[in-house]
Amino acid sequence: MRAADWYGRALALRQSRDEPAAQARLLARIGEAHAAQHRYDEAVREYRTALALLRRLGDERGSAAVAAALARYAPAGGR
């Protein structure tokens, strides 16, 4: 869980600087950290947030990558 904490701190910094692309990347990383710890509900939540942000930014490539990760972990999270 340590990695998710560090990514969370970095995310807070990016949010304060209003850097949405960096926020989306960090949200995806936080999702990866949760998934590695088998915390699938948290991972799915972070991936969904990242996906929404990437879609708002119009980043099709990033959206596709996060959607693939979300599809991989959503069934494990009981969804």
Backbone as CSV, one residue per row, in Angstrom:
resi,resn,N_x,N_y,N_z,CA_x,CA_y,CA_z,C_x,C_y,C_z
1,MET,0.822,-1.189,0.000,0.000,0.000,0.000,0.867,1.254,0.000
2,ARG,2.111,1.091,0.276,3.023,2.224,0.335,3.081,2.982,-0.992
3,ALA,3.116,2.254,-2.113,3.169,2.905,-3.426,1.923,3.752,-3.663
4,ALA,0.776,3.226,-3.314,-0.459,3.981,-3.495,-0.435,5.272,-2.678
5,ASP,0.157,5.223,-1.496,0.269,6.430,-0.666,1.145,7.486,-1.343
6,TRP,2.272,7.057,-1.886,3.162,8.006,-2.557,2.516,8.573,-3.813
7,TYR,1.868,7.714,-4.579,1.158,8.209,-5.762,0.039,9.157,-5.357
8,GLY,-0.603,8.866,-4.241,-1.653,9.757,-3.742,-1.115,11.134,-3.392
9,ARG,0.058,11.175,-2.815,0.682,12.475,-2.505,1.033,13.231,-3.780
10,ALA,1.551,12.513,-4.748,1.876,13.143,-6.037,0.603,13.635,-6.720
11,LEU,-0.473,12.863,-6.593,-1.754,13.260,-7.174,-2.256,14.555,-6.548
12,ALA,-2.145,14.669,-5.248,-2.578,15.891,-4.567,-1.801,17.106,-5.082
13,LEU,-0.519,16.924,-5.325,0.297,18.010,-5.865,-0.173,18.392,-7.266
14,ARG,-0.437,17.400,-8.104,-0.893,17.681,-9.473,-2.268,18.339,-9.481
15,GLN,-3.110,17.949,-8.539,-4.430,18.571,-8.448,-4.299,20.031,-8.037
16,SER,-3.375,20.324,-7.140,-3.199,21.710,-6.711,-2.633,22.576,-7.831
17,ARG,-1.898,21.944,-8.744,-1.332,22.677,-9.883,-2.238,22.635,-11.110
18,ASP,-3.374,21.953,-10.994,-4.337,21.812,-12.092,-3.675,21.246,-13.347
19,GLU,-3.108,20.053,-13.204,-2.467,19.344,-14.308,-3.258,18.060,-14.591
20,PRO,-4.328,18.150,-15.390,-5.221,17.006,-15.563,-4.572,15.790,-16.226
21,ALA,-3.677,15.980,-17.167,-3.024,14.831,-17.812,-2.172,14.065,-16.804
22,ALA,-1.455,14.777,-15.970,-0.636,14.142,-14.938,-1.529,13.464,-13.899
23,GLN,-2.657,14.092,-13.595,-3.598,13.487,-12.651,-4.087,12.143,-13.177
24,ALA,-4.436,12.089,-14.445,-4.944,10.846,-15.034,-3.880,9.748,-14.987
25,ARG,-2.637,10.099,-15.307,-1.557,9.103,-15.252,-1.366,8.580,-13.837
26,LEU,-1.418,9.474,-12.872,-1.230,9.054,-11.481,-2.405,8.214,-10.977
27,LEU,-3.610,8.556,-11.391,-4.760,7.747,-11.003,-4.620,6.320,-11.539
28,ALA,-4.137,6.200,-12.769,-3.917,4.866,-13.340,-2.832,4.128,-12.562
29,ARG,-1.789,4.817,-12.166,-0.725,4.192,-11.368,-1.234,3.751,-10.002
30,ILE,-2.075,4.569,-9.404,-2.659,4.192,-8.120,-3.521,2.937,-8.299
31,GLY,-4.257,2.883,-9.400,-5.039,1.688,-9.701,-4.160,0.457,-9.840
32,GLU,-3.024,0.620,-10.511,-2.077,-0.488,-10.656,-1.548,-0.942,-9.289
33,ALA,-1.246,0.016,-8.436,-0.729,-0.321,-7.109,-1.776,-1.087,-6.294
34,HIS,-3.022,-0.640,-6.363,-4.082,-1.351,-5.654,-4.273,-2.765,-6.216
35,ALA,-4.250,-2.880,-7.534,-4.433,-4.196,-8.157,-3.308,-5.146,-7.757
36,ALA,-2.102,-4.635,-7.662,-0.967,-5.475,-7.263,-1.145,-6.005,-5.842
37,GLN,-1.869,-5.262,-5.025,-2.134,-5.673,-3.645,-3.464,-6.425,-3.519
38,HIS,-4.063,-6.763,-4.662,-5.342,-7.480,-4.714,-6.480,-6.684,-4.082
39,ARG,-6.404,-5.392,-4.185,-7.474,-4.504,-3.711,-8.237,-4.032,-4.951
40,TYR,-9.028,-4.938,-5.484,-9.642,-4.710,-6.783,-10.719,-3.639,-6.775
41,ASP,-11.482,-3.519,-5.704,-12.497,-2.471,-5.651,-11.857,-1.092,-5.732
42,GLU,-10.759,-0.901,-4.983,-10.054,0.381,-5.028,-9.431,0.610,-6.397
43,ALA,-8.872,-0.449,-6.985,-8.258,-0.333,-8.313,-9.292,0.082,-9.347
44,VAL,-10.455,-0.554,-9.307,-11.519,-0.234,-10.262,-11.952,1.214,-10.099
45,ARG,-12.090,1.672,-8.862,-12.490,3.058,-8.614,-11.482,4.041,-9.213
46,GLU,-10.187,3.778,-9.009,-9.154,4.674,-9.543,-9.111,4.636,-11.070
47,TYR,-9.240,3.437,-11.636,-9.256,3.320,-13.094,-10.448,4.059,-13.703
48,ARG,-11.599,3.960,-13.071,-12.782,4.668,-13.602,-12.586,6.176,-13.567
49,THR,-11.989,6.658,-12.502,-11.731,8.096,-12.404,-10.735,8.527,-13.474
50,ALA,-9.679,7.742,-13.657,-8.677,8.055,-14.684,-9.308,8.029,-16.068
51,LEU,-10.154,7.033,-16.321,-10.801,6.911,-17.625,-11.683,8.116,-17.917
52,ALA,-12.458,8.554,-16.936,-13.315,9.726,-17.129,-12.490,10.968,-17.437
53,LEU,-11.394,11.131,-16.742,-10.536,12.290,-16.961,-9.879,12.240,-18.339
54,LEU,-9.406,11.070,-18.729,-8.779,10.925,-20.047,-9.778,11.172,-21.172
55,ARG,-10.989,10.708,-20.997,-12.024,10.960,-22.018,-12.330,12.445,-22.121
56,ARG,-12.384,13.118,-20.976,-12.620,14.566,-20.983,-11.497,15.315,-21.692
57,LEU,-10.266,14.784,-21.556,-9.109,15.416,-22.207,-9.013,15.055,-23.688
58,GLY,-9.770,14.040,-24.109,-9.722,13.609,-25.504,-8.540,12.708,-25.816
59,ASP,-7.973,12.072,-24.819,-6.821,11.182,-24.991,-7.322,9.766,-25.302
60,GLU,-7.471,9.466,-26.581,-8.017,8.176,-26.994,-7.079,7.018,-26.657
61,ARG,-5.807,7.210,-26.868,-4.836,6.143,-26.594,-4.782,5.814,-25.099
62,GLY,-4.721,6.846,-24.276,-4.717,6.642,-22.835,-6.021,6.027,-22.350
63,SER,-7.129,6.469,-22.932,-8.430,5.916,-22.563,-8.502,4.434,-22.877
64,ALA,-7.970,4.045,-24.026,-7.998,2.632,-24.415,-7.167,1.780,-23.450
65,ALA,-6.016,2.288,-23.050,-5.148,1.533,-22.134,-5.804,1.375,-20.763
66,VAL,-6.392,2.435,-20.259,-7.037,2.373,-18.948,-8.304,1.522,-19.019
67,ALA,-9.036,1.609,-20.127,-10.236,0.786,-20.279,-9.876,-0.696,-20.293
68,ALA,-8.750,-1.038,-20.907,-8.306,-2.437,-20.922,-7.976,-2.913,-19.506
69,ALA,-7.305,-2.077,-18.738,-6.984,-2.437,-17.356,-8.262,-2.543,-16.528
70,LEU,-9.179,-1.637,-16.752,-10.451,-1.675,-16.034,-11.207,-2.959,-16.356
71,ALA,-11.212,-3.357,-17.611,-11.897,-4.592,-18.006,-11.239,-5.810,-17.357
72,ARG,-9.962,-5.731,-17.156,-9.229,-6.851,-16.546,-9.571,-6.993,-15.068
73,TYR,-9.735,-5.883,-14.362,-9.922,-5.944,-12.921,-11.366,-5.783,-12.458
74,ALA,-12.236,-5.276,-13.279,-13.627,-5.104,-12.866,-14.283,-6.427,-12.468
75,PRO,-14.087,-7.520,-13.223,-14.690,-8.796,-12.780,-14.125,-9.284,-11.448
76,ALA,-12.851,-9.027,-11.198,-12.237,-9.461,-9.939,-12.763,-8.651,-8.775
77,GLY,-13.198,-7.442,-9.050,-13.725,-6.586,-8.002,-15.188,-6.855,-7.687
78,GLY,-15.750,-7.902,-8.283,-17.130,-8.254,-8.005,-18.134,-7.475,-8.821
79,ARG,-17.685,-6.914,-9.933,-18.569,-6.131,-10.791,-18.845,-6.856,-12.071
